[in-house]
Amino acid sequence: MFEENLYNRAEKKVDEKIKFYRHLFSYVFVISILFVVNYLFTPNEWWFLWIALFWGIGVLFNYIGVFILDDKFDELYKDNMIKKEMEKMKR
């Protein structure tokens, strides 16, 4: 049972990391295309930078959620918090 639970949690984390890398690849690919389009058709206005900025903020938050805050809010942490709350309620 523990091995299965551990496997499921590891699989979920790997899936989240794969989704992040796909998101990052999409970002780099689309922004590159937008840069070329922007350069060819409207070189005096760099409108693609706004898209790169706001989408980049999204990629950054995705990175933080997957790689930095990942261990802080996992199921074991949640289980420990539930146990502490149950102990408080018993008093």
Jmol script that loads the backbone (N, CA, C; Angstrom):
load data "model"
ATOM      1  N   MET A   1       0.825  -1.197   0.000  1.00  0.00           N
ATOM      2  CA  MET A   1       0.000   0.000   0.000  1.00  0.00           C
ATOM      3  C   MET A   1       0.871   1.264   0.000  1.00  0.00           C
ATOM      4  N   PHE A   2       1.897   1.282   0.852  1.00  0.00           N
ATOM      5  CA  PHE A   2       2.771   2.452   0.919  1.00  0.00           C
ATOM      6  C   PHE A   2       3.522   2.645  -0.389  1.00  0.00           C
ATOM      7  N   GLU A   3       4.018   1.533  -0.973  1.00  0.00           N
ATOM      8  CA  GLU A   3       4.749   1.614  -2.241  1.00  0.00           C
ATOM      9  C   GLU A   3       3.858   2.158  -3.351  1.00  0.00           C
ATOM     10  N   GLU A   4       2.604   1.714  -3.368  1.00  0.00           N
ATOM     11  CA  GLU A   4       1.665   2.185  -4.389  1.00  0.00           C
ATOM     12  C   GLU A   4       1.388   3.676  -4.220  1.00  0.00           C
ATOM     13  N   ASN A   5       1.199   4.107  -2.976  1.00  0.00           N
ATOM     14  CA  ASN A   5       0.970   5.524  -2.695  1.00  0.00           C
ATOM     15  C   ASN A   5       2.189   6.354  -3.095  1.00  0.00           C
ATOM     16  N   LEU A   6       3.371   5.857  -2.761  1.00  0.00           N
ATOM     17  CA  LEU A   6       4.606   6.546  -3.119  1.00  0.00           C
ATOM     18  C   LEU A   6       4.761   6.627  -4.640  1.00  0.00           C
ATOM     19  N   TYR A   7       4.443   5.537  -5.314  1.00  0.00           N
ATOM     20  CA  TYR A   7       4.519   5.524  -6.777  1.00  0.00           C
ATOM     21  C   TYR A   7       3.553   6.541  -7.380  1.00  0.00           C
ATOM     22  N   ASN A   8       2.326   6.595  -6.875  1.00  0.00           N
ATOM     23  CA  ASN A   8       1.328   7.536  -7.397  1.00  0.00           C
ATOM     24  C   ASN A   8       1.760   8.982  -7.192  1.00  0.00           C
ATOM     25  N   ARG A   9       2.330   9.274  -6.024  1.00  0.00           N
ATOM     26  CA  ARG A   9       2.805  10.640  -5.762  1.00  0.00           C
ATOM     27  C   ARG A   9       3.975  10.989  -6.683  1.00  0.00           C
ATOM     28  N   ALA A  10       4.892  10.046  -6.875  1.00  0.00           N
ATOM     29  CA  ALA A  10       6.034  10.280  -7.761  1.00  0.00           C
ATOM     30  C   ALA A  10       5.562  10.461  -9.204  1.00  0.00           C
ATOM     31  N   GLU A  11       4.598   9.669  -9.607  1.00  0.00           N
ATOM     32  CA  GLU A  11       4.060   9.795 -10.958  1.00  0.00           C
ATOM     33  C   GLU A  11       3.399  11.156 -11.164  1.00  0.00           C
ATOM     34  N   LYS A  12       2.692  11.633 -10.162  1.00  0.00           N
ATOM     35  CA  LYS A  12       2.047  12.949 -10.246  1.00  0.00           C
ATOM     36  C   LYS A  12       3.105  14.048 -10.382  1.00  0.00           C
ATOM     37  N   LYS A  13       4.178  13.963  -9.602  1.00  0.00           N
ATOM     38  CA  LYS A  13       5.240  14.965  -9.680  1.00  0.00           C
ATOM     39  C   LYS A  13       5.933  14.948 -11.043  1.00  0.00           C
ATOM     40  N   VAL A  14       6.178  13.756 -11.570  1.00  0.00           N
ATOM     41  CA  VAL A  14       6.800  13.646 -12.887  1.00  0.00           C
ATOM     42  C   VAL A  14       5.884  14.231 -13.956  1.00  0.00           C
ATOM     43  N   ASP A  15       4.583  13.966 -13.857  1.00  0.00           N
ATOM     44  CA  ASP A  15       3.628  14.533 -14.815  1.00  0.00           C
ATOM     45  C   ASP A  15       3.627  16.055 -14.761  1.00  0.00           C
ATOM     46  N   GLU A  16       3.699  16.612 -13.554  1.00  0.00           N
ATOM     47  CA  GLU A  16       3.739  18.067 -13.415  1.00  0.00           C
ATOM     48  C   GLU A  16       5.009  18.649 -14.032  1.00  0.00           C
ATOM     49  N   LYS A  17       6.131  17.962 -13.849  1.00  0.00           N
ATOM     50  CA  LYS A  17       7.387  18.436 -14.433  1.00  0.00           C
ATOM     51  C   LYS A  17       7.350  18.360 -15.959  1.00  0.00           C
ATOM     52  N   ILE A  18       6.786  17.296 -16.489  1.00  0.00           N
ATOM     53  CA  ILE A  18       6.662  17.168 -17.942  1.00  0.00           C
ATOM     54  C   ILE A  18       5.768  18.268 -18.492  1.00  0.00           C
ATOM     55  N   LYS A  19       4.663  18.554 -17.804  1.00  0.00           N
ATOM     56  CA  LYS A  19       3.783  19.642 -18.242  1.00  0.00           C
ATOM     57  C   LYS A  19       4.515  20.976 -18.223  1.00  0.00           C
ATOM     58  N   PHE A  20       5.348  21.199 -17.203  1.00  0.00           N
ATOM     59  CA  PHE A  20       6.108  22.443 -17.162  1.00  0.00           C
ATOM     60  C   PHE A  20       7.044  22.543 -18.355  1.00  0.00           C
ATOM     61  N   TYR A  21       7.780  21.481 -18.649  1.00  0.00           N
ATOM     62  CA  TYR A  21       8.720  21.521 -19.767  1.00  0.00           C
ATOM     63  C   TYR A  21       8.000  21.727 -21.095  1.00  0.00           C
ATOM     64  N   ARG A  22       6.811  21.148 -21.242  1.00  0.00           N
ATOM     65  CA  ARG A  22       6.020  21.393 -22.454  1.00  0.00           C
ATOM     66  C   ARG A  22       5.593  22.860 -22.524  1.00  0.00           C
ATOM     67  N   HIS A  23       5.191  23.404 -21.390  1.00  0.00           N
ATOM     68  CA  HIS A  23       4.802  24.811 -21.316  1.00  0.00           C
ATOM     69  C   HIS A  23       5.990  25.700 -21.689  1.00  0.00           C
ATOM     70  N   LEU A  24       7.153  25.401 -21.147  1.00  0.00           N
ATOM     71  CA  LEU A  24       8.353  26.176 -21.445  1.00  0.00           C
ATOM     72  C   LEU A  24       8.725  26.074 -22.925  1.00  0.00           C
ATOM     73  N   PHE A  25       8.664  24.880 -23.478  1.00  0.00           N
ATOM     74  CA  PHE A  25       8.968  24.704 -24.894  1.00  0.00           C
ATOM     75  C   PHE A  25       7.991  25.495 -25.762  1.00  0.00           C
ATOM     76  N   SER A  26       6.700  25.428 -25.426  1.00  0.00           N
ATOM     77  CA  SER A  26       5.699  26.192 -26.177  1.00  0.00           C
ATOM     78  C   SER A  26       5.990  27.679 -26.105  1.00  0.00           C
ATOM     79  N   TYR A  27       6.350  28.138 -24.929  1.00  0.00           N
ATOM     80  CA  TYR A  27       6.676  29.555 -24.738  1.00  0.00           C
ATOM     81  C   TYR A  27       7.839  29.968 -25.649  1.00  0.00           C
ATOM     82  N   VAL A  28       8.922  29.234 -25.597  1.00  0.00           N
ATOM     83  CA  VAL A  28      10.107  29.582 -26.393  1.00  0.00           C
ATOM     84  C   VAL A  28       9.780  29.504 -27.890  1.00  0.00           C
ATOM     85  N   PHE A  29       9.077  28.489 -28.300  1.00  0.00           N
ATOM     86  CA  PHE A  29       8.746  28.300 -29.712  1.00  0.00           C
ATOM     87  C   PHE A  29       7.840  29.423 -30.227  1.00  0.00           C
ATOM     88  N   VAL A  30       6.758  29.691 -29.516  1.00  0.00           N
ATOM     89  CA  VAL A  30       5.804  30.709 -29.972  1.00  0.00           C
ATOM     90  C   VAL A  30       6.415  32.105 -29.905  1.00  0.00           C
ATOM     91  N   ILE A  31       7.133  32.412 -28.844  1.00  0.00           N
ATOM     92  CA  ILE A  31       7.758  33.739 -28.741  1.00  0.00           C
ATOM     93  C   ILE A  31       8.790  33.924 -29.845  1.00  0.00           C
ATOM     94  N   SER A  32       9.510  32.870 -30.206  1.00  0.00           N
ATOM     95  CA  SER A  32      10.467  32.963 -31.311  1.00  0.00           C
ATOM     96  C   SER A  32       9.762  33.288 -32.619  1.00  0.00           C
ATOM     97  N   ILE A  33       8.656  32.615 -32.875  1.00  0.00           N
ATOM     98  CA  ILE A  33       7.883  32.891 -34.086  1.00  0.00           C
ATOM     99  C   ILE A  33       7.340  34.320 -34.058  1.00  0.00           C
ATOM    100  N   LEU A  34       6.807  34.736 -32.916  1.00  0.00           N
ATOM    101  CA  LEU A  34       6.278  36.097 -32.809  1.00  0.00           C
ATOM    102  C   LEU A  34       7.373  37.143 -33.005  1.00  0.00           C
ATOM    103  N   PHE A  35       8.574  36.842 -32.515  1.00  0.00           N
ATOM    104  CA  PHE A  35       9.696  37.761 -32.727  1.00  0.00           C
ATOM    105  C   PHE A  35       9.974  37.923 -34.216  1.00  0.00           C
ATOM    106  N   VAL A  36      10.019  36.826 -34.934  1.00  0.00           N
ATOM    107  CA  VAL A  36      10.301  36.879 -36.373  1.00  0.00           C
ATOM    108  C   VAL A  36       9.195  37.649 -37.099  1.00  0.00           C
ATOM    109  N   VAL A  37       7.944  37.354 -36.771  1.00  0.00           N
ATOM    110  CA  VAL A  37       6.822  38.057 -37.394  1.00  0.00           C
ATOM    111  C   VAL A  37       6.902  39.547 -37.077  1.00  0.00           C
ATOM    112  N   ASN A  38       7.151  39.855 -35.820  1.00  0.00           N
ATOM    113  CA  ASN A  38       7.267  41.253 -35.409  1.00  0.00           C
ATOM    114  C   ASN A  38       8.409  41.950 -36.148  1.00  0.00           C
ATOM    115  N   TYR A  39       9.532  41.305 -36.242  1.00  0.00           N
ATOM    116  CA  TYR A  39      10.703  41.892 -36.907  1.00  0.00           C
ATOM    117  C   TYR A  39      10.453  42.126 -38.405  1.00  0.00           C
ATOM    118  N   LEU A  40       9.773  41.173 -39.034  1.00  0.00           N
ATOM    119  CA  LEU A  40       9.550  41.276 -40.482  1.00  0.00           C
ATOM    120  C   LEU A  40       8.480  42.308 -40.848  1.00  0.00           C
ATOM    121  N   PHE A  41       7.401  42.393 -40.074  1.00  0.00           N
ATOM    122  CA  PHE A  41       6.266  43.203 -40.479  1.00  0.00           C
ATOM    123  C   PHE A  41       6.140  44.542 -39.749  1.00  0.00           C
ATOM    124  N   THR A  42       6.532  44.600 -38.497  1.00  0.00           N
ATOM    125  CA  THR A  42       6.447  45.867 -37.745  1.00  0.00           C
ATOM    126  C   THR A  42       7.708  46.049 -36.910  1.00  0.00           C
ATOM    127  N   PRO A  43       8.835  46.300 -37.557  1.00  0.00           N
ATOM    128  CA  PRO A  43      10.096  46.389 -36.805  1.00  0.00           C
ATOM    129  C   PRO A  43      10.199  47.617 -35.901  1.00  0.00           C
ATOM    130  N   ASN A  44       9.351  48.608 -36.110  1.00  0.00           N
ATOM    131  CA  ASN A  44       9.413  49.807 -35.272  1.00  0.00           C
ATOM    132  C   ASN A  44       8.618  49.670 -33.973  1.00  0.00           C
ATOM    133  N   GLU A  45       7.735  48.691 -33.885  1.00  0.00           N
ATOM    134  CA  GLU A  45       6.943  48.446 -32.673  1.00  0.00           C
ATOM    135  C   GLU A  45       7.241  47.021 -32.181  1.00  0.00           C
ATOM    136  N   TRP A  46       7.740  46.921 -30.988  1.00  0.00           N
ATOM    137  CA  TRP A  46       8.085  45.600 -30.442  1.00  0.00           C
ATOM    138  C   TRP A  46       6.967  45.079 -29.554  1.00  0.00           C
ATOM    139  N   TRP A  47       5.818  44.785 -30.181  1.00  0.00           N
ATOM    140  CA  TRP A  47       4.640  44.323 -29.460  1.00  0.00           C
ATOM    141  C   TRP A  47       4.807  42.913 -28.901  1.00  0.00           C
ATOM    142  N   PHE A  48       5.666  42.093 -29.501  1.00  0.00           N
ATOM    143  CA  PHE A  48       5.822  40.718 -29.017  1.00  0.00           C
ATOM    144  C   PHE A  48       6.392  40.681 -27.598  1.00  0.00           C
ATOM    145  N   LEU A  49       7.066  41.765 -27.181  1.00  0.00           N
ATOM    146  CA  LEU A  49       7.642  41.803 -25.832  1.00  0.00           C
ATOM    147  C   LEU A  49       6.560  41.750 -24.757  1.00  0.00           C
ATOM    148  N   TRP A  50       5.403  42.374 -25.036  1.00  0.00           N
ATOM    149  CA  TRP A  50       4.307  42.319 -24.054  1.00  0.00           C
ATOM    150  C   TRP A  50       3.805  40.894 -23.869  1.00  0.00           C
ATOM    151  N   ILE A  51       3.674  40.181 -24.961  1.00  0.00           N
ATOM    152  CA  ILE A  51       3.249  38.778 -24.894  1.00  0.00           C
ATOM    153  C   ILE A  51       4.299  37.954 -24.164  1.00  0.00           C
ATOM    154  N   ALA A  52       5.563  38.189 -24.511  1.00  0.00           N
ATOM    155  CA  ALA A  52       6.659  37.459 -23.858  1.00  0.00           C
ATOM    156  C   ALA A  52       6.686  37.743 -22.362  1.00  0.00           C
ATOM    157  N   LEU A  53       6.437  38.999 -21.987  1.00  0.00           N
ATOM    158  CA  LEU A  53       6.460  39.370 -20.575  1.00  0.00           C
ATOM    159  C   LEU A  53       5.353  38.670 -19.785  1.00  0.00           C
ATOM    160  N   PHE A  54       4.111  38.807 -20.245  1.00  0.00           N
ATOM    161  CA  PHE A  54       2.999  38.255 -19.467  1.00  0.00           C
ATOM    162  C   PHE A  54       2.973  36.730 -19.506  1.00  0.00           C
ATOM    163  N   TRP A  55       3.261  36.151 -20.639  1.00  0.00           N
ATOM    164  CA  TRP A  55       3.345  34.698 -20.705  1.00  0.00           C
ATOM    165  C   TRP A  55       4.532  34.210 -19.884  1.00  0.00           C
ATOM    166  N   GLY A  56       5.633  34.958 -19.908  1.00  0.00           N
ATOM    167  CA  GLY A  56       6.804  34.620 -19.101  1.00  0.00           C
ATOM    168  C   GLY A  56       6.493  34.617 -17.609  1.00  0.00           C
ATOM    169  N   ILE A  57       5.652  35.555 -17.178  1.00  0.00           N
ATOM    170  CA  ILE A  57       5.224  35.563 -15.770  1.00  0.00           C
ATOM    171  C   ILE A  57       4.463  34.283 -15.462  1.00  0.00           C
ATOM    172  N   GLY A  58       3.622  33.849 -16.389  1.00  0.00           N
ATOM    173  CA  GLY A  58       2.908  32.586 -16.205  1.00  0.00           C
ATOM    174  C   GLY A  58       3.846  31.403 -16.121  1.00  0.00           C
ATOM    175  N   VAL A  59       4.858  31.382 -16.966  1.00  0.00           N
ATOM    176  CA  VAL A  59       5.851  30.298 -16.934  1.00  0.00           C
ATOM    177  C   VAL A  59       6.608  30.320 -15.609  1.00  0.00           C
ATOM    178  N   LEU A  60       6.933  31.517 -15.136  1.00  0.00           N
ATOM    179  CA  LEU A  60       7.637  31.646 -13.858  1.00  0.00           C
ATOM    180  C   LEU A  60       6.801  31.096 -12.703  1.00  0.00           C
ATOM    181  N   PHE A  61       5.519  31.461 -12.664  1.00  0.00           N
ATOM    182  CA  PHE A  61       4.651  30.936 -11.604  1.00  0.00           C
ATOM    183  C   PHE A  61       4.500  29.420 -11.723  1.00  0.00           C
ATOM    184  N   ASN A  62       4.433  28.919 -12.943  1.00  0.00           N
ATOM    185  CA  ASN A  62       4.372  27.477 -13.149  1.00  0.00           C
ATOM    186  C   ASN A  62       5.632  26.816 -12.600  1.00  0.00           C
ATOM    187  N   TYR A  63       6.795  27.401 -12.873  1.00  0.00           N
ATOM    188  CA  TYR A  63       8.068  26.875 -12.360  1.00  0.00           C
ATOM    189  C   TYR A  63       8.074  26.857 -10.826  1.00  0.00           C
ATOM    190  N   ILE A  64       7.646  27.957 -10.237  1.00  0.00           N
ATOM    191  CA  ILE A  64       7.621  28.039  -8.776  1.00  0.00           C
ATOM    192  C   ILE A  64       6.707  26.971  -8.200  1.00  0.00           C
ATOM    193  N   GLY A  65       5.545  26.787  -8.813  1.00  0.00           N
ATOM    194  CA  GLY A  65       4.601  25.781  -8.326  1.00  0.00           C
ATOM    195  C   GLY A  65       5.115  24.364  -8.451  1.00  0.00           C
ATOM    196  N   VAL A  66       5.832  24.081  -9.506  1.00  0.00           N
ATOM    197  CA  VAL A  66       6.287  22.711  -9.749  1.00  0.00           C
ATOM    198  C   VAL A  66       7.569  22.387  -9.001  1.00  0.00           C
ATOM    199  N   PHE A  67       8.538  23.311  -8.994  1.00  0.00           N
ATOM    200  CA  PHE A  67       9.858  22.982  -8.472  1.00  0.00           C
ATOM    201  C   PHE A  67      10.166  23.554  -7.089  1.00  0.00           C
ATOM    202  N   ILE A  68       9.532  24.641  -6.709  1.00  0.00           N
ATOM    203  CA  ILE A  68       9.871  25.265  -5.429  1.00  0.00           C
ATOM    204  C   ILE A  68       8.843  24.936  -4.352  1.00  0.00           C
ATOM    205  N   LEU A  69       7.575  25.133  -4.658  1.00  0.00           N
ATOM    206  CA  LEU A  69       6.529  24.886  -3.660  1.00  0.00           C
ATOM    207  C   LEU A  69       6.036  23.450  -3.667  1.00  0.00           C
ATOM    208  N   ASP A  70       6.602  22.630  -4.516  1.00  0.00           N
ATOM    209  CA  ASP A  70       6.146  21.257  -4.673  1.00  0.00           C
ATOM    210  C   ASP A  70       6.162  20.486  -3.364  1.00  0.00           C
ATOM    211  N   ASP A  71       7.253  20.536  -2.634  1.00  0.00           N
ATOM    212  CA  ASP A  71       7.367  19.755  -1.402  1.00  0.00           C
ATOM    213  C   ASP A  71       6.620  20.384  -0.234  1.00  0.00           C
ATOM    214  N   LYS A  72       6.308  21.642  -0.321  1.00  0.00           N
ATOM    215  CA  LYS A  72       5.678  22.325   0.801  1.00  0.00           C
ATOM    216  C   LYS A  72       4.205  21.962   0.956  1.00  0.00           C
ATOM    217  N   PHE A  73       3.549  21.594  -0.130  1.00  0.00           N
ATOM    218  CA  PHE A  73       2.118  21.362  -0.075  1.00  0.00           C
ATOM    219  C   PHE A  73       1.732  19.992  -0.616  1.00  0.00           C
ATOM    220  N   ASP A  74       2.577  19.022  -0.398  1.00  0.00           N
ATOM    221  CA  ASP A  74       2.250  17.694  -0.891  1.00  0.00           C
ATOM    222  C   ASP A  74       1.307  16.983   0.076  1.00  0.00           C
ATOM    223  N   GLU A  75       0.952  15.763  -0.250  1.00  0.00           N
ATOM    224  CA  GLU A  75      -0.044  15.026   0.517  1.00  0.00           C
ATOM    225  C   GLU A  75       0.416  14.722   1.945  1.00  0.00           C
ATOM    226  N   LEU A  76       1.699  14.436   2.137  1.00  0.00           N
ATOM    227  CA  LEU A  76       2.167  14.136   3.493  1.00  0.00           C
ATOM    228  C   LEU A  76       2.037  15.364   4.394  1.00  0.00           C
ATOM    229  N   TYR A  77       2.344  16.512   3.859  1.00  0.00           N
ATOM    230  CA  TYR A  77       2.203  17.753   4.622  1.00  0.00           C
ATOM    231  C   TYR A  77       0.742  17.964   4.990  1.00  0.00           C
ATOM    232  N   LYS A  78      -0.126  17.724   4.033  1.00  0.00           N
ATOM    233  CA  LYS A  78      -1.564  17.861   4.283  1.00  0.00           C
ATOM    234  C   LYS A  78      -2.015  16.861   5.348  1.00  0.00           C
ATOM    235  N   ASP A  79      -1.555  15.629   5.252  1.00  0.00           N
ATOM    236  CA  ASP A  79      -1.918  14.608   6.243  1.00  0.00           C
ATOM    237  C   ASP A  79      -1.448  15.001   7.641  1.00  0.00           C
ATOM    238  N   ASN A  80      -0.236  15.538   7.744  1.00  0.00           N
ATOM    239  CA  ASN A  80       0.267  15.973   9.043  1.00  0.00           C
ATOM    240  C   ASN A  80      -0.571  17.120   9.605  1.00  0.00           C
ATOM    241  N   MET A  81      -0.981  18.034   8.767  1.00  0.00           N
ATOM    242  CA  MET A  81      -1.816  19.146   9.227  1.00  0.00           C
ATOM    243  C   MET A  81      -3.169  18.638   9.711  1.00  0.00           C
ATOM    244  N   ILE A  82      -3.738  17.674   9.005  1.00  0.00           N
ATOM    245  CA  ILE A  82      -5.027  17.096   9.414  1.00  0.00           C
ATOM    246  C   ILE A  82      -4.887  16.407  10.767  1.00  0.00           C
ATOM    247  N   LYS A  83      -3.811  15.661  10.971  1.00  0.00           N
ATOM    248  CA  LYS A  83      -3.589  14.993  12.253  1.00  0.00           C
ATOM    249  C   LYS A  83      -3.457  16.002  13.383  1.00  0.00           C
ATOM    250  N   LYS A  84      -2.740  17.099  13.152  1.00  0.00           N
ATOM    251  CA  LYS A  84      -2.586  18.139  14.177  1.00  0.00           C
ATOM    252  C   LYS A  84      -3.936  18.780  14.507  1.00  0.00           C
ATOM    253  N   GLU A  85      -4.741  19.031  13.488  1.00  0.00           N
ATOM    254  CA  GLU A  85      -6.059  19.623  13.739  1.00  0.00           C
ATOM    255  C   GLU A  85      -6.964  18.656  14.514  1.00  0.00           C
ATOM    256  N   MET A  86      -6.852  17.376  14.185  1.00  0.00           N
ATOM    257  CA  MET A  86      -7.658  16.380  14.900  1.00  0.00           C
ATOM    258  C   MET A  86      -7.225  16.305  16.370  1.00  0.00           C
ATOM    259  N   GLU A  87      -5.923  16.411  16.642  1.00  0.00           N
ATOM    260  CA  GLU A  87      -5.438  16.414  18.021  1.00  0.00           C
ATOM    261  C   GLU A  87      -5.932  17.628  18.776  1.00  0.00           C
ATOM    262  N   LYS A  88      -5.970  18.777  18.128  1.00  0.00           N
ATOM    263  CA  LYS A  88      -6.479  19.988  18.766  1.00  0.00           C
ATOM    264  C   LYS A  88      -7.957  19.849  19.099  1.00  0.00           C
ATOM    265  N   MET A  89      -8.704  19.196  18.223  1.00  0.00           N
ATOM    266  CA  MET A  89     -10.147  19.031  18.443  1.00  0.00           C
ATOM    267  C   MET A  89     -10.451  18.068  19.586  1.00  0.00           C
ATOM    268  N   LYS A  90      -9.548  17.154  19.847  1.00  0.00           N
ATOM    269  CA  LYS A  90      -9.744  16.173  20.911  1.00  0.00           C
ATOM    270  C   LYS A  90      -9.604  16.807  22.306  1.00  0.00           C
ATOM    271  N   ARG A  91      -8.883  17.918  22.403  1.00  0.00           N
ATOM    272  CA  ARG A  91      -8.646  18.555  23.694  1.00  0.00           C
ATOM    273  C   ARG A  91      -9.847  19.259  24.211  1.00  0.00           C
TER     274      ARG A  91
END
end "model"
wireframe off; spacefill off
backbone 0.3
color backbone group
